[in-house]
């Protein structure tokens, strides 16, 4: 796309977005939401409360602390599934759970990782 075409397309997009913004700003629902947000932020400032405080007040079950999330992630490891690779060049078959297999590394070095992965079959 030439630079002038890109300029014109951008200019047209800006015009469309300005028209959309103008239409949205005249919407009564938007005006009510903006008014509510303004009053809520003012009230939060008056009582020195953050958005987290409001969420905790309205929905205590939604509170997930960083420690709780970290504990779930480091709990138990998911067992790796066994993959079977069959080399179409020599018919050799290997089974492994990870990529740290000597022969698999040799194949990936010789034929490339994407090609070798296409030879894989998931066993379970």
Secondary structure by P-SEA (a helix, b strand, c coil): ccaaaaaaaaaaaaaaaaaaaaaaaacaaaaaaaaaaaaaaaaaaaacccaaaaaaaacccccccaaaaaaaaaccccbbbbbbbbccccbbbbbbcccccaaaaaaaaaccaaaaaaaccccc
